[in-house]
Structures are given as C-alpha cells and as structure tokens.
Amino acid sequence: MDPVVLFPESMATALIFVTRPFSLCKLAIMISLKIMFIAIHTWIELLVVTINFHLNMFRKAMVCFTGLILFPVRVLTALPREKMLEDHLLQMQIEMDNLIWERKEIHGQFQTSVKEIRILGSMLVEVEEENDKAIAKIELLKVEVSALPFSKLS
C-alpha cells in the first residue's frame, strides 16, 4: 500500500469523521426548528380562528340587536306609507271608474252620432233626388218655353 494513495483516503475518512457530528447536529437543529415553526404556525392559526370566531359572533349579535331595535321604527314608518298607498289606490280606482263611465257616455254619443250620420246621409240622398227631379223639371219647362211661339209669351 502506497502512502500516497492512503493519505488522501485517510484524509477523506478523517474529514467525514470530523464533519459527520456537525451535519448530524445541523440536521437535529433543522428538525427542531421545523417542529418549532410548525408549532408557532399552528398556534397563530388557532389564535386567528379564535379571534375570527368571536368577531363573527359579535357581528351577528350586533346585527340581531340592530334589527330588534330598528324593527319597531320600520313598522312605524311603514304604517303611514301603507295608508298613503291605500289612499292612492282608492283614488286610482275612483278615477278608473270615472273613466269607464265617461267611456260609456262617449260610446253612447258615438252611437247616436253614427245614427244621425246615417239619417243625414239618407236625407241627403233624398234631397239630391228631389234636386235632380227639380233640375229635370226645369229643363223640361225650358224646352216647353222655348217650343212656345214668341207671340204667346208677350
């Protein structure tokens, strides 16, 4: 065995023996740090959840309390509005009844006007027929007058 070959191997072995406890110590410290960080993180999460739980309970209690306090106020403000809406509805129903009544009256007037228009149309036809007869009679009389001798006219 050659001392040149053995020296580097022995140095490597010595280096391993010297550094091995440090690496084991480092590993032990890292594991303990990880455990400590996990424990700290768990406690922080537990604290946050506990605080949020209590804040949510407080918020819900405040909402319920506010609702209980404001409910009578809302009821008292709703009653006049309800009365006002009922009055408005009654006025609208009265107005609708009036409009229906006016519509019936206007429809009756329209029917009467249609009848009058028909009567006036038939009267107009009769007057036109009488006018045509009168014009025809006038034309006939003009022909007869023109047929008469001039001496009878004077």
Backbone as a chain_set.jsonl record, in Angstrom:
{"seq": "MDPVVLFPESMATALIFVTRPFSLCKLAIMISLKIMFIAIHTWIELLVVTINFHLNMFRKAMVCFTGLILFPVRVLTALPREKMLEDHLLQMQIEMDNLIWERKEIHGQFQTSVKEIRILGSMLVEVEEENDKAIAKIELLKVEVSALPFSKLS", "coords": {"N": [[0.814, -1.152, 0.0], [0.53, 1.953, -0.87], [1.753, 4.986, 0.456], [0.997, 7.396, -0.68], [-1.421, 7.003, -1.862], [-2.915, 6.197, 0.283], [-2.926, 8.39, 1.965], [-4.722, 10.479, 0.939], [-7.108, 9.046, 1.142], [-7.244, 8.509, 3.85], [-7.393, 11.095, 4.794], [-9.843, 11.852, 3.752], [-11.505, 10.111, 5.112], [-11.014, 10.979, 7.712], [-11.945, 13.555, 7.505], [-14.64, 13.053, 7.064], [-15.271, 11.838, 9.515], [-14.879, 14.018, 11.173], [-16.65, 15.973, 10.207], [-19.117, 14.725, 10.256], [-20.439, 14.682, 12.843], [-21.11, 17.402, 12.966], [-22.874, 17.705, 10.804], [-24.883, 16.006, 11.632], [-25.635, 17.366, 13.903], [-26.501, 19.73, 12.697], [-28.668, 18.696, 11.255], [-30.298, 17.851, 13.37], [-30.826, 20.318, 14.59], [-32.184, 21.611, 12.472], [-34.452, 19.998, 12.198], [-35.608, 20.389, 14.708], [-36.066, 23.164, 14.508], [-37.92, 23.203, 12.381], [-40.033, 21.816, 13.57], [-40.579, 23.623, 15.624], [-41.358, 25.892, 14.103], [-43.643, 24.857, 12.855], [-45.224, 24.43, 15.108], [-45.466, 27.096, 16.039], [-46.776, 28.248, 13.837], [-49.152, 26.758, 13.878], [-50.214, 27.587, 16.353], [-50.584, 30.298, 15.814], [-52.493, 30.166, 13.743], [-54.581, 28.978, 15.186], [-55.073, 31.017, 17.041], [-55.903, 33.088, 15.29], [-58.218, 31.931, 14.185], [-59.754, 31.674, 16.491], [-60.079, 34.371, 17.259], [-61.433, 35.349, 14.963], [-63.747, 33.806, 15.104], [-64.937, 34.791, 17.451], [-65.23, 37.463, 16.7], [-67.027, 37.183, 14.567], [-69.224, 36.156, 15.941], [-69.778, 38.388, 17.562], [-70.365, 40.29, 15.59], [-72.672, 39.144, 14.406], [-74.355, 39.213, 16.623], [-74.561, 41.984, 16.963], [-75.856, 42.672, 14.577], [-78.304, 41.333, 14.92], [-79.205, 42.643, 17.242], [-79.38, 45.289, 16.321], [-81.321, 44.895, 14.367], [-83.492, 44.147, 15.984], [-83.87, 46.499, 17.429], [-84.406, 48.371, 15.398], [-86.657, 47.338, 14.171], [-89.29, 48.053, 15.276], [-89.258, 50.765, 14.574], [-89.155, 50.63, 11.796], [-91.607, 49.419, 11.339], [-93.324, 51.428, 12.285], [-92.777, 53.462, 10.452], [-93.624, 52.241, 8.169], [-96.372, 51.999, 8.377], [-97.702, 54.606, 7.898], [-96.939, 54.883, 5.23], [-98.199, 52.679, 4.093], [-100.879, 53.376, 4.516], [-100.967, 55.677, 2.931], [-100.497, 54.516, 0.43], [-102.799, 52.938, 0.208], [-104.754, 54.96, 0.103], [-103.985, 56.192, -2.272], [-104.402, 54.08, -4.038], [-107.179, 53.823, -3.796], [-107.982, 56.318, -4.835], [-107.071, 55.982, -7.443], [-108.724, 53.857, -8.247], [-111.226, 55.098, -8.137], [-110.827, 57.046, -10.092], [-110.471, 55.363, -12.287], [-113.033, 54.191, -12.422], [-114.498, 56.498, -13.038], [-113.395, 57.072, -15.542], [-114.251, 54.82, -16.952], [-117.017, 55.235, -16.86], [-117.173, 57.66, -18.292], [-116.232, 56.717, -20.719], [-118.31, 54.995, -21.442], [-120.352, 56.894, -21.752], [-119.276, 58.414, -23.852], [-119.178, 56.452, -25.799], [-121.908, 55.969, -26.118], [-122.67, 58.489, -27.123], [-121.212, 58.393, -29.46], [-122.484, 56.283, -30.813], [-124.994, 57.447, -31.146], [-124.257, 59.584, -32.786], [-123.388, 58.178, -35.034], [-125.828, 57.072, -35.872], [-127.212, 59.45, -36.44], [-125.608, 60.372, -38.532], [-126.134, 58.413, -40.452], [-128.879, 58.876, -40.832], [-128.785, 61.539, -41.755], [-127.336, 61.067, -44.065], [-129.141, 59.518, -45.558], [-131.164, 61.435, -45.786], [-129.787, 63.329, -47.266], [-129.447, 61.94, -49.638], [-132.148, 61.788, -50.428], [-132.7, 64.54, -50.736], [-130.935, 65.124, -52.797], [-132.06, 63.562, -54.803], [-134.548, 64.85, -55.062], [-133.594, 67.33, -55.877], [-132.41, 66.617, -58.291], [-134.745, 65.862, -59.651], [-136.062, 68.317, -59.672], [-134.299, 69.835, -61.209], [-134.472, 68.438, -63.584], [-137.164, 68.924, -64.166], [-137.08, 71.677, -64.486], [-135.476, 71.844, -66.757], [-137.16, 70.574, -68.547], [-139.272, 72.377, -68.543], [-137.941, 74.554, -69.624], [-137.499, 73.638, -72.172], [-140.133, 73.399, -73.052], [-140.926, 76.056, -72.874], [-139.247, 77.212, -74.721], [-140.302, 76.015, -76.948], [-142.763, 77.137, -77.271], [-144.584, 79.576, -79.127], [-143.344, 82.853, -79.776], [-145.165, 84.886, -79.638], [-147.163, 84.187, -77.866], [-145.957, 84.515, -75.547], [-145.804, 87.234, -75.116]], "CA": [[0.0, 0.0, 0.0], [1.315, 3.143, -1.127], [1.318, 6.062, 1.336], [0.419, 8.498, -1.449], [-2.825, 6.659, -2.088], [-3.571, 6.085, 1.577], [-3.075, 9.695, 2.607], [-5.991, 11.138, 0.606], [-8.234, 8.274, 1.669], [-7.298, 8.726, 5.292], [-7.866, 12.47, 4.991], [-11.275, 11.856, 3.46], [-12.147, 9.433, 6.234], [-10.91, 11.869, 8.862], [-12.86, 14.672, 7.246], [-16.003, 12.539, 7.287], [-15.454, 11.667, 10.957], [-14.922, 15.33, 11.82], [-17.838, 16.736, 9.779], [-20.347, 13.97, 10.487], [-21.189, 15.187, 14.001], [-21.685, 18.718, 12.658], [-24.04, 17.532, 9.93], [-25.943, 15.451, 12.476], [-26.085, 18.478, 14.75], [-27.267, 20.613, 11.812], [-29.92, 18.009, 10.977], [-31.103, 17.9, 14.595], [-31.275, 21.708, 14.758], [-33.17, 21.9, 11.419], [-35.694, 19.297, 12.55], [-36.222, 21.088, 15.848], [-36.577, 24.447, 14.006], [-39.145, 22.935, 11.617], [-41.08, 21.497, 14.545], [-40.919, 24.863, 16.309], [-42.109, 26.73, 13.169], [-44.969, 24.251, 12.701], [-45.963, 24.714, 16.341], [-45.791, 28.536, 16.036], [-47.785, 28.457, 12.79], [-50.4, 26.177, 14.381], [-50.74, 28.467, 17.396], [-51.056, 31.539, 15.17], [-53.757, 29.838, 13.076], [-55.573, 28.778, 16.239], [-55.387, 32.343, 17.572], [-56.671, 33.811, 14.269], [-59.548, 31.323, 14.104], [-60.467, 32.024, 17.72], [-60.452, 35.792, 17.172], [-62.459, 35.484, 13.925], [-64.983, 33.216, 15.624], [-65.54, 35.736, 18.387], [-65.659, 38.651, 15.95], [-68.248, 36.827, 13.828], [-70.318, 36.095, 16.916], [-70.077, 39.767, 17.953], [-71.013, 40.931, 14.443], [-74.036, 38.617, 14.298], [-75.118, 39.74, 17.756], [-74.847, 43.397, 16.679], [-76.869, 42.716, 13.518], [-79.586, 40.962, 15.548], [-79.58, 43.715, 18.161], [-79.802, 46.422, 15.489], [-82.6, 44.52, 13.77], [-84.536, 44.21, 17.011], [-84.115, 47.901, 17.78], [-84.955, 49.11, 14.264], [-87.907, 46.753, 13.685], [-90.46, 48.91, 15.56], [-89.147, 52.007, 13.791], [-89.543, 50.295, 10.423], [-93.056, 49.201, 11.337], [-93.988, 52.723, 12.433], [-92.659, 54.222, 9.202], [-94.341, 51.534, 7.108], [-97.821, 52.197, 8.517], [-98.19, 55.756, 7.107], [-96.766, 54.614, 3.797], [-99.264, 51.748, 3.72], [-102.113, 54.173, 4.453], [-100.851, 56.536, 1.756], [-100.672, 53.665, -0.744], [-104.215, 52.577, 0.133], [-105.467, 56.148, -0.381], [-103.637, 56.363, -3.686], [-105.096, 53.014, -4.758], [-108.597, 54.187, -3.819], [-108.127, 57.411, -5.804], [-106.905, 55.424, -8.791], [-109.93, 53.089, -8.564], [-112.285, 56.076, -8.421], [-110.52, 57.633, -11.402], [-110.741, 54.347, -13.303], [-114.488, 54.107, -12.555], [-114.921, 57.696, -13.773], [-113.002, 56.913, -16.943], [-115.149, 53.821, -17.553], [-118.303, 55.909, -17.038], [-117.014, 58.601, -19.411], [-116.106, 55.92, -21.943], [-119.66, 54.552, -21.799], [-121.068, 58.067, -22.263], [-118.719, 58.752, -25.169], [-119.6, 55.397, -26.718], [-123.314, 56.258, -26.426], [-122.688, 59.653, -28.012], [-120.696, 57.948, -30.756], [-123.549, 55.517, -31.468], [-126.005, 58.429, -31.559], [-123.694, 60.322, -33.927], [-123.408, 57.28, -36.196], [-127.222, 57.014, -36.33], [-127.519, 60.744, -37.06], [-124.908, 60.434, -39.824], [-126.894, 57.574, -41.389], [-130.128, 59.585, -41.149], [-128.427, 62.684, -42.607], [-126.952, 60.534, -45.377], [-130.362, 59.167, -46.308], [-131.834, 62.696, -46.11], [-129.021, 63.944, -48.352], [-129.795, 61.212, -50.869], [-133.493, 62.231, -50.81], [-132.61, 65.92, -51.223], [-130.284, 65.08, -54.112], [-133.045, 63.043, -55.758], [-135.507, 65.931, -55.31], [-132.866, 68.34, -56.647], [-132.305, 66.112, -59.669], [-136.086, 65.945, -60.242], [-136.359, 69.732, -59.914], [-133.477, 70.262, -62.351], [-135.06, 67.823, -64.783], [-138.407, 69.635, -64.44], [-136.7, 72.995, -65.008], [-135.014, 71.632, -68.133], [-138.352, 70.279, -69.336], [-140.011, 73.625, -68.702], [-137.181, 75.396, -70.561], [-137.761, 73.113, -73.52], [-141.511, 73.756, -73.395], [-140.974, 77.502, -73.074], [-138.607, 77.518, -75.997], [-141.153, 75.487, -78.007], [-143.928, 78.013, -77.41], [-144.328, 80.708, -80.004], [-142.956, 84.081, -79.118], [-146.33, 85.743, -79.504], [-147.917, 83.821, -76.682], [-145.21, 84.963, -74.392], [-145.973, 88.653, -74.891]], "C": [[0.873, 1.236, 0.0], [0.822, 4.275, -0.239], [0.685, 7.209, 0.576], [-1.066, 8.225, -1.671], [-3.558, 6.639, -0.758], [-3.803, 7.449, 2.22], [-4.38, 10.387, 2.215], [-7.188, 10.362, 1.146], [-8.367, 8.489, 3.162], [-7.775, 10.139, 5.609], [-9.374, 12.547, 4.755], [-12.032, 11.212, 4.602], [-12.112, 10.322, 7.457], [-11.872, 13.048, 8.705], [-14.303, 14.247, 7.481], [-16.255, 12.395, 8.773], [-15.569, 13.01, 11.668], [-16.226, 16.053, 11.467], [-19.148, 16.016, 10.061], [-21.096, 14.461, 11.731], [-21.815, 16.554, 13.734], [-22.923, 18.595, 11.769], [-25.199, 16.933, 10.708], [-26.519, 16.536, 13.389], [-26.944, 19.441, 13.934], [-28.633, 20.001, 11.53], [-30.847, 18.068, 12.191], [-31.646, 19.305, 14.819], [-32.35, 22.046, 13.732], [-34.508, 21.234, 11.733], [-36.388, 20.012, 13.701], [-36.768, 22.453, 15.424], [-37.874, 24.249, 13.227], [-40.301, 22.625, 12.558], [-41.533, 22.769, 15.257], [-41.744, 25.774, 15.39], [-43.514, 26.173, 12.937], [-45.822, 24.55, 13.929], [-46.38, 26.183, 16.389], [-46.898, 28.824, 15.029], [-49.148, 27.923, 13.253], [-51.027, 27.069, 15.438], [-51.269, 29.774, 16.802], [-52.391, 31.289, 14.476], [-54.875, 29.655, 14.095], [-56.016, 30.118, 16.826], [-56.255, 33.13, 16.589], [-58.091, 33.257, 14.187], [-60.373, 31.682, 15.334], [-60.942, 33.475, 17.673], [-61.561, 35.98, 16.138], [-63.797, 34.921, 14.394], [-65.694, 34.196, 16.554], [-66.006, 37.01, 17.677], [-66.933, 38.368, 15.161], [-69.445, 36.736, 14.766], [-70.733, 37.503, 17.333], [-70.824, 40.49, 16.831], [-72.46, 40.449, 14.301], [-74.912, 39.128, 15.436], [-75.485, 41.2, 17.514], [-75.927, 43.519, 15.603], [-78.241, 42.378, 14.098], [-80.084, 42.08, 16.465], [-80.088, 44.929, 17.382], [-81.152, 46.124, 14.844], [-83.739, 44.6, 14.763], [-84.876, 45.647, 17.389], [-84.824, 48.622, 16.637], [-86.287, 48.55, 13.768], [-89.128, 47.609, 14.028], [-90.438, 50.217, 14.768], [-89.587, 51.752, 12.353], [-91.044, 50.069, 10.32], [-93.784, 50.535, 11.41], [-93.869, 53.577, 11.177], [-93.422, 53.546, 8.071], [-95.845, 51.781, 7.182], [-98.327, 53.428, 7.765], [-98.036, 55.532, 5.602], [-97.85, 53.67, 3.289], [-100.59, 52.488, 3.575], [-102.114, 55.058, 3.209], [-101.059, 55.72, 0.472], [-102.13, 53.231, -0.905], [-105.04, 53.747, -0.386], [-105.221, 56.36, -1.868], [-104.349, 55.311, -4.54], [-106.581, 53.326, -4.87], [-108.85, 55.311, -4.827], [-108.01, 56.889, -7.233], [-108.125, 54.596, -9.198], [-111.088, 54.018, -8.897], [-112.065, 56.697, -9.798], [-110.803, 56.639, -12.522], [-112.251, 54.187, -13.511], [-115.03, 55.304, -13.326], [-114.584, 57.576, -15.255], [-113.89, 55.888, -17.651], [-116.516, 54.451, -17.823], [-118.242, 56.879, -18.219], [-116.912, 57.853, -20.733], [-117.478, 55.439, -22.4], [-120.461, 55.707, -22.377], [-120.588, 58.423, -23.667], [-119.136, 57.708, -26.194], [-121.066, 55.606, -27.116], [-123.436, 57.438, -27.371], [-122.208, 59.264, -29.409], [-121.776, 57.177, -31.52], [-124.648, 56.453, -31.971], [-125.521, 59.201, -32.784], [-123.706, 59.46, -35.182], [-124.824, 57.186, -36.755], [-127.605, 58.309, -37.03], [-126.857, 60.867, -38.422], [-125.655, 59.597, -40.855], [-128.184, 58.279, -41.819], [-129.833, 60.76, -42.073], [-128.013, 62.215, -43.998], [-128.169, 60.171, -46.204], [-131.13, 60.433, -46.689], [-131.127, 63.391, -47.269], [-129.334, 63.265, -49.681], [-131.175, 61.652, -51.359], [-133.456, 63.642, -51.383], [-131.955, 65.945, -52.6], [-131.256, 64.564, -55.17], [-134.076, 64.123, -56.104], [-134.863, 67.03, -56.147], [-132.75, 67.897, -58.104], [-133.661, 66.19, -60.376], [-136.421, 67.393, -60.587], [-135.567, 70.239, -61.112], [-134.05, 69.689, -63.641], [-136.347, 68.544, -65.173], [-138.112, 71.007, -65.032], [-136.247, 72.862, -66.453], [-136.207, 71.37, -69.051], [-139.155, 71.552, -69.584], [-139.29, 74.571, -69.658], [-137.446, 74.947, -71.996], [-139.178, 73.503, -73.963], [-141.632, 75.253, -73.684], [-140.33, 77.849, -74.416], [-139.445, 77.004, -77.17], [-142.383, 76.378, -78.229], [-143.598, 79.153, -78.372], [-144.09, 81.967, -79.193], [-144.171, 84.984, -78.866], [-147.128, 85.41, -78.261], [-147.214, 84.331, -75.434], [-145.485, 86.437, -74.111], [-147.366, 89.04, -74.621]], "O": [[1.791, 1.438, 0.794], [-0.382, 4.52, -0.168], [-0.113, 7.944, 1.158], [-1.873, 9.154, -1.662], [-4.723, 7.033, -0.693], [-4.781, 7.634, 2.944], [-5.096, 10.85, 3.103], [-8.178, 10.964, 1.562], [-9.475, 8.635, 3.68], [-8.485, 10.35, 6.592], [-10.088, 13.235, 5.485], [-13.081, 11.706, 5.016], [-13.107, 10.406, 8.177], [-12.522, 13.471, 9.661], [-15.094, 15.008, 8.037], [-17.318, 12.777, 9.261], [-16.285, 13.124, 12.663], [-16.84, 16.677, 12.332], [-20.198, 16.657, 10.099], [-22.311, 14.641, 11.659], [-22.913, 16.841, 14.209], [-23.907, 19.307, 11.969], [-26.355, 17.293, 10.488], [-27.727, 16.607, 13.611], [-27.979, 19.914, 14.403], [-29.645, 20.7, 11.561], [-32.045, 18.309, 12.049], [-32.806, 19.466, 15.198], [-33.335, 22.702, 14.074], [-35.566, 21.837, 11.556], [-37.602, 20.215, 13.677], [-37.817, 22.872, 15.915], [-38.819, 25.022, 13.382], [-41.415, 23.113, 12.365], [-42.728, 22.971, 15.47], [-42.725, 26.368, 15.838], [-44.472, 26.939, 12.834], [-47.0, 24.884, 13.807], [-47.52, 26.489, 16.74], [-47.844, 29.553, 15.327], [-50.174, 28.568, 13.039], [-52.238, 27.288, 15.427], [-52.293, 30.29, 17.248], [-53.317, 32.092, 14.597], [-55.992, 30.129, 13.886], [-57.203, 30.325, 17.077], [-57.229, 33.766, 16.993], [-59.056, 34.019, 14.128], [-61.566, 31.963, 15.222], [-62.088, 33.765, 18.015], [-62.529, 36.694, 16.399], [-64.851, 35.491, 14.113], [-66.903, 34.4, 16.451], [-67.05, 37.568, 18.014], [-67.821, 39.217, 15.092], [-70.543, 37.181, 14.432], [-71.927, 37.781, 17.444], [-71.79, 41.211, 17.081], [-73.368, 41.255, 14.098], [-76.084, 39.439, 15.227], [-76.601, 41.614, 17.827], [-76.813, 44.368, 15.704], [-79.226, 43.055, 13.803], [-81.269, 42.413, 16.45], [-81.104, 45.523, 17.742], [-82.022, 46.992, 14.78], [-84.829, 45.064, 14.429], [-86.037, 45.971, 17.64], [-85.746, 49.401, 16.877], [-86.984, 49.226, 13.011], [-89.941, 47.872, 13.142], [-91.483, 50.711, 14.345], [-90.305, 52.56, 11.764], [-91.679, 50.47, 9.345], [-94.752, 50.756, 10.683], [-94.781, 54.344, 10.871], [-93.824, 54.208, 7.114], [-96.522, 51.773, 6.154], [-99.314, 53.31, 7.039], [-98.887, 55.935, 4.809], [-98.36, 53.843, 2.182], [-101.336, 52.255, 2.624], [-103.127, 55.176, 2.519], [-101.718, 56.181, -0.46], [-102.639, 53.165, -2.023], [-105.927, 53.558, -1.218], [-106.142, 56.669, -2.624], [-104.838, 55.613, -5.629], [-107.179, 53.117, -5.925], [-109.819, 55.261, -5.584], [-108.758, 57.302, -8.12], [-108.524, 54.621, -10.362], [-111.847, 53.759, -9.831], [-113.008, 56.853, -10.574], [-111.311, 57.014, -13.578], [-112.706, 54.062, -14.648], [-115.915, 55.154, -14.168], [-115.388, 57.933, -16.116], [-114.24, 56.07, -18.818], [-117.106, 54.232, -18.881], [-119.152, 56.914, -19.047], [-117.444, 58.302, -21.748], [-117.785, 55.465, -23.591], [-121.169, 55.539, -23.37], [-121.391, 58.698, -24.558], [-119.417, 58.049, -27.343], [-121.432, 55.447, -28.28], [-124.219, 57.396, -28.319], [-122.732, 59.747, -30.413], [-121.966, 57.384, -32.718], [-125.169, 56.28, -33.073], [-126.292, 59.443, -33.713], [-123.999, 59.952, -36.272], [-125.012, 57.215, -37.971], [-128.242, 58.286, -38.083], [-127.452, 61.396, -39.361], [-125.798, 60.014, -42.005], [-128.541, 58.285, -42.997], [-130.539, 60.966, -43.061], [-128.3, 62.881, -44.993], [-128.235, 60.471, -47.396], [-131.688, 60.511, -47.784], [-131.771, 63.968, -48.144], [-129.469, 63.922, -50.713], [-131.367, 61.868, -52.556], [-134.1, 63.92, -52.395], [-132.374, 66.706, -53.473], [-131.278, 65.061, -56.296], [-134.438, 64.3, -57.268], [-135.508, 67.6, -57.026], [-132.961, 68.684, -59.027], [-133.729, 66.539, -61.554], [-136.987, 67.675, -61.643], [-136.094, 70.985, -61.938], [-134.108, 70.372, -64.663], [-136.606, 68.757, -66.357], [-138.793, 71.456, -65.955], [-136.604, 73.692, -67.289], [-136.266, 71.869, -70.175], [-139.655, 71.781, -70.686], [-139.929, 75.303, -70.414], [-137.596, 75.764, -72.905], [-139.39, 73.889, -75.112], [-142.337, 75.668, -74.604], [-140.836, 78.695, -75.153], [-139.309, 77.512, -78.283], [-142.971, 76.346, -79.309], [-142.464, 79.629, -78.418], [-144.578, 82.114, -78.072], [-144.152, 85.777, -77.925], [-147.72, 86.307, -77.661], [-147.839, 84.543, -74.395], [-145.405, 86.854, -72.955], [-147.65, 90.219, -74.411]]}, "num_chains": 1, "name": "protein.A"}
